Amino acid sequence: MHNAPPVVYPVGRFVWGRLLFVAVGVLSAVGLLSWQVQTQATGPMLWAAWMLWGVCAGFVALWAPRQALMGGRLGWNGEAWFWQTDADSADQAQAVAVAVGVDIGQGLLLWVNPLDEQGHAQGRLLCAWLQAGAMPSKWHGFRCAVYSRPKTAALPDRDLQERL
């Protein structure tokens, strides 16, 4: 889609994030426990498996909360994406690149990467969970913008002939 309408959409906290983290942790622990019972593992192998599980769970518990965008607005101005925190004024916006992670119709998980002045990715990849209920009147326009392609500059005739 070309020419998606300009739109600014609020980004809030992902309410189900902690519950999802706990559910995945419990399910992985149950899987490890069932492996332990089925194989009757004991000794160093068992300790190593539980230690690995604990290290992975601890890493995710520390890493995951830092990857989420919270308390701001994600906007499309018709040509590029931008991010504004609630504390920023209207003229202070960070250029970002946006990619769809998961689309369930009434919700979108977006991968957001800050860009520098030249348009190159900088910093870490962040995620934002957006729901239609936050602003139903703008949801369709926002989805159109997410799936639109950025405008490309037209090639001069000379460059086009050289490519052929």
Buried (B, 14 or more C-beta within 10 A) or exposed (E): EEEBEEBBBBBBEBEEBEEEBEEEBEEEBEEBEEEBEEEEBEEEEBEEBBEEBEEEBEEEEEEBEEEBBBEBBBBBEEEBBBBBBEEEEEEEBBBBBBEEEEEEEEBBBBBBBBBEEEEEEEEEEBBBBBBBEBBEEBBEBBBBBBEBEEEEEEEEEEEEEEEE
